[in-house]
Amino acid sequence: MKYRRVLAALLVVAAAAIAHAQPSVHKATGMVTKVDKDKVTIKHEPVQTMNWPGMTMVFTVKDKALMEKLARNKKIDFEFKQEGRDYVVTSVK
């Protein structure tokens, strides 16, 4: 019985830690440097929620409608999320 209470308490602590972890969607500003079929290269400013400095990196774009908003040398505000080892653009302004 005591074991179950300890296990339940540990699960509550673990759930709280996950809830306070990095947000699932991150916001950034950057300059598009290259557009491919389903990928975009962006030179972005620091991303606070990921603890990243500014850098140039490749993002995946799954929503084809977003590809229309991406053009080389265009400054954008965008949102992205991590899916496995990929970083996927979810919104572009």
Secondary structure, DSSP 4 states (H G I P E B T S, - for coil): -HHHHHHHHHHHHHHHHHHTS--SSEEEEEEEEEE-SSEEEEEE--BGGGTB-SEEEEEEE--HHHHTT--TT-EEEEEEEEETTEEEEEEE-
